[in-house]
Amino acid sequence: MTIHALPSYILPNAPVKNKVNWLPNANRCALLIHDMQDYFLSKYDVTRSPVPELIQHISQLRQVCKSLGIPVFYTAQPIKQNPADRALLNDFWGPGLTAESQHHLQATTAALAPEPDDTVLCKWRYSAFQRSDLRARLQAVGRDQLIITGIYAHIGCMSTALEAFMQDIQAFFTIDATADFSLEEHLMAIKYVSQRCGVSLTCEQITSALTQPAAQ
């Protein structure tokens, strides 16, 4: 029931056709680094694609956001979840992070470790909005856009994008700063978001939109 070993693949990096023409604005958006915990990354061979590129791209995007004063949020799943809290996730994925030998894997990978001014949200369900105060936190800092990075693209990242749409928050799904169980599932998530609930953009497209004078 747990996550199986995941194959290596090259991250997609081509722009796609989106249904809407939203662009991220540095004064409106926040960055989400979704579930980039060593536990989940360990399902890959971390020395091969997509992991090194994924970490590099998220790091570069985070640096851009930090330089523009864009707030950064993280999600992280807790260790030793009560079965009642984990609920239906048990049926699909087992108990999650429980083994004593794996406790060190709870942390966000070192290259992306949160900084003191970042916000880390406890993750309970696929969507980062479920059982968290993410929406309230975004409203408190005047943000109605969310740039989504991390893993896994077709599960938590896509679910978060869909729920952002349902909460009137524009979602930007980062094509080459998300990774998935496979290239096929990754491409599915990119297409779904681009046509149903948000905009799928490359890191280059997002950076360009954030840094051009017109976006300020």
C-alpha positions as CSV (number, residue, x, y, z in Angstrom):
1,M,0.0,0.0,0.0
2,T,3.0,2.3,0.3
3,I,4.5,4.3,-2.5
4,H,6.6,2.0,-4.7
5,A,10.0,2.8,-6.1
6,L,9.6,5.5,-8.8
7,P,11.2,5.6,-12.2
8,S,13.7,8.2,-13.4
9,Y,12.5,10.5,-16.2
10,I,13.4,13.8,-17.7
11,L,11.3,16.7,-16.4
12,P,9.0,18.2,-19.1
13,N,10.0,21.8,-19.8
14,A,7.9,22.9,-22.8
15,P,5.3,25.6,-22.6
16,V,1.7,24.4,-23.0
17,K,-1.5,26.0,-24.3
18,N,-3.6,27.2,-21.4
19,K,-7.3,27.9,-21.4
20,V,-6.9,31.2,-19.6
21,N,-4.2,33.9,-19.8
22,W,-3.5,34.5,-16.2
23,L,0.0,35.5,-15.3
24,P,1.6,35.6,-11.8
25,N,2.0,39.0,-10.3
26,A,4.7,39.6,-7.6
27,N,2.2,41.7,-5.6
28,R,-0.5,39.0,-5.6
29,C,1.2,35.6,-5.4
30,A,2.7,33.3,-2.9
31,L,5.0,30.3,-3.5
32,L,4.1,26.8,-2.3
33,I,6.8,24.2,-1.9
34,H,4.7,21.0,-1.6
35,D,5.8,17.9,0.3
36,M,9.5,18.1,-0.6
37,Q,10.3,15.8,2.3
38,D,13.2,13.3,2.1
39,Y,10.7,10.5,2.7
40,F,8.9,11.2,-0.6
41,L,12.1,12.0,-2.6
42,S,13.6,8.7,-1.4
43,K,11.2,6.9,-3.6
44,Y,13.3,8.0,-6.5
45,D,17.0,7.4,-7.2
46,V,17.8,10.9,-6.0
47,T,21.0,11.0,-8.1
48,R,19.1,10.8,-11.3
49,S,16.4,12.9,-13.0
50,P,14.0,14.2,-12.1
51,V,15.3,14.9,-8.5
52,P,18.4,17.1,-9.1
53,E,16.6,19.3,-11.6
54,L,13.5,19.5,-9.5
55,I,15.4,20.7,-6.5
56,Q,17.4,23.1,-8.6
57,H,14.4,24.6,-10.2
58,I,12.5,25.1,-7.0
59,S,15.5,26.6,-5.4
60,Q,15.9,29.1,-8.2
61,L,12.2,30.0,-8.1
62,R,12.3,30.4,-4.4
63,Q,15.3,32.8,-4.7
64,V,13.4,34.9,-7.2
65,C,10.4,35.0,-4.9
66,K,12.4,35.9,-1.9
67,S,14.1,38.8,-3.8
68,L,10.6,40.1,-4.7
69,G,9.2,39.8,-1.2
70,I,6.8,37.0,-2.2
71,P,5.8,34.9,0.8
72,V,6.9,31.2,0.8
73,F,4.8,28.4,2.2
74,Y,5.7,24.7,2.7
75,T,3.7,21.6,3.4
76,A,5.1,18.6,5.3
77,Q,3.3,15.5,6.4
78,P,3.8,14.5,10.1
79,I,5.2,11.4,11.5
80,K,3.1,8.9,13.5
81,Q,-0.3,10.0,12.3
82,N,-3.2,8.8,14.3
83,P,-5.2,6.4,12.2
84,A,-8.3,8.5,12.7
85,D,-6.4,11.5,11.4
86,R,-5.0,9.7,8.5
87,A,-8.4,8.1,7.8
88,L,-8.9,7.0,4.1
89,L,-5.2,7.6,3.3
90,N,-4.5,4.4,5.1
91,D,-6.5,2.5,2.6
92,F,-4.5,3.9,-0.4
93,W,-1.0,4.5,1.0
94,G,-0.7,2.7,4.3
95,P,0.4,4.4,7.6
96,G,2.9,6.9,6.0
97,L,5.9,8.1,8.0
98,T,6.0,5.8,11.0
99,A,9.1,3.6,11.0
100,E,11.6,4.8,13.6
101,S,14.4,4.3,11.0
102,Q,12.7,6.8,8.7
103,H,12.0,9.6,11.1
104,H,14.9,11.7,9.7
105,L,13.1,11.6,6.4
106,Q,10.3,13.8,7.7
107,A,12.4,16.9,7.1
108,T,12.2,19.0,3.9
109,T,15.2,18.2,1.9
110,A,18.2,20.2,3.1
111,A,18.7,22.1,-0.2
112,L,15.2,23.6,0.3
113,A,15.1,23.9,4.1
114,P,12.6,26.6,5.2
115,E,14.0,29.9,6.4
116,P,12.8,31.7,9.5
117,D,10.3,33.9,7.6
118,D,8.7,31.0,5.7
119,T,5.5,29.3,6.8
120,V,5.4,25.5,7.2
121,L,1.9,23.9,7.1
122,C,1.1,20.5,8.5
123,K,-0.2,18.3,5.6
124,W,-3.1,16.0,6.3
125,R,-4.8,15.4,2.9
126,Y,-3.9,15.7,-0.8
127,S,-4.8,19.4,-1.0
128,A,-2.7,21.8,1.0
129,F,-5.9,23.7,1.9
130,Q,-7.5,20.8,3.7
131,R,-7.3,21.0,7.5
132,S,-5.0,24.0,7.3
133,D,-5.3,27.8,7.4
134,L,-3.6,28.3,4.1
135,R,-6.4,30.3,2.7
136,A,-6.6,32.6,5.7
137,R,-2.9,33.1,5.7
138,L,-3.0,34.1,2.0
139,Q,-5.8,36.5,2.7
140,A,-3.9,38.0,5.6
141,V,-1.0,39.0,3.4
142,G,-3.2,40.1,0.5
143,R,-2.4,37.2,-1.9
144,D,-4.9,35.6,-4.3
145,Q,-2.4,33.7,-6.5
146,L,-0.5,30.6,-5.7
147,I,2.6,29.2,-7.5
148,I,2.7,25.4,-6.9
149,T,5.9,23.4,-6.9
150,G,6.9,20.0,-5.5
151,I,5.6,16.5,-5.5
152,Y,3.7,14.6,-6.5
153,A,2.3,16.4,-9.5
154,H,-0.9,14.4,-10.1
155,I,-1.8,14.0,-6.4
156,G,-1.2,16.8,-4.0
157,C,0.0,19.4,-6.4
158,M,-3.0,19.0,-8.8
159,S,-5.5,18.7,-5.9
160,T,-4.1,21.9,-4.4
161,A,-4.5,23.7,-7.8
162,L,-8.1,22.5,-8.1
163,E,-9.0,23.6,-4.6
164,A,-7.3,26.9,-5.1
165,F,-9.6,27.5,-8.1
166,M,-12.7,26.6,-6.0
167,Q,-11.5,29.2,-3.4
168,D,-11.1,31.9,-6.0
169,I,-7.3,31.7,-5.9
170,Q,-5.5,31.7,-9.2
171,A,-3.2,28.6,-9.3
172,F,0.0,28.4,-11.3
173,F,1.3,24.9,-11.8
174,T,5.0,24.8,-12.4
175,I,5.7,22.4,-15.2
176,D,9.4,21.9,-14.5
177,A,9.4,22.4,-10.7
178,T,7.0,19.6,-10.0
179,A,7.6,15.8,-10.3
180,D,5.5,12.7,-10.4
181,F,5.2,8.9,-10.3
182,S,5.9,8.9,-14.1
183,L,6.2,11.2,-17.0
184,E,2.8,10.1,-18.2
185,E,1.1,11.1,-14.9
186,H,3.1,14.3,-14.8
187,L,1.9,15.3,-18.3
188,M,-1.7,14.5,-17.3
189,A,-1.5,16.8,-14.3
190,I,-0.1,19.6,-16.4
191,K,-2.8,19.3,-19.0
192,Y,-5.6,19.0,-16.4
193,V,-4.6,22.1,-14.6
194,S,-4.1,24.1,-17.8
195,Q,-7.6,23.2,-19.0
196,R,-9.7,23.0,-15.9
197,C,-8.5,25.0,-12.9
198,G,-5.4,27.1,-13.4
199,V,-2.4,27.8,-15.6
200,S,0.6,25.5,-16.2
201,L,3.8,27.5,-16.8
202,T,7.6,26.8,-16.9
203,C,9.9,28.3,-14.3
204,E,11.2,30.6,-17.1
205,Q,7.7,31.8,-17.9
206,I,6.9,32.4,-14.2
207,T,10.2,34.2,-13.5
208,S,9.7,36.4,-16.6
209,A,6.2,37.3,-15.5
210,L,7.3,38.1,-11.9
211,T,10.3,40.2,-12.9
212,Q,9.0,42.3,-15.8
213,P,8.1,45.8,-14.9
214,A,4.5,45.5,-16.1
215,A,3.9,42.7,-13.5
216,Q,4.7,45.0,-10.6
